[in-house]
Amino acid sequence: MSTAYDIIIRPVITERSMSAAQDKKYVFEVAPDAGKIQIKEAIEEIFGVKVASVNTMNVRGKRKRVGAGRQGVTKSWKKAYVRLKDDSKTIEFFEGIV
């Protein structure tokens, strides 16, 4: 049994995700084998908020040059878009960044 901190790896901090945070939508990198229900329960447990919906997407690794013409690949990962309910509080972690 994995804990909530094993499911939620890190928040994704980009300009696009920070503009969505004003509408109570947050982006996280999650474990590749985590389901939507597990992600919802983990977010509610860690941050103490009410989750309305979770959308997930698999991000494929990109090809990158490594050295003199050699090809390498960055790792593939899973992204979760989490939308909070209107009556829920916001996640304080994102407030100072926006």
ABEGO torsion letter per residue (X at the ends): XBBAAAABABBBBBAAAAAAAAAGBBBBBBBAABBAAAAAAAAAAAAGBBBABBBBBBBBBBBBBBEBGBBBBBBBBBBBBBBBBAABBBBAAAAAAX
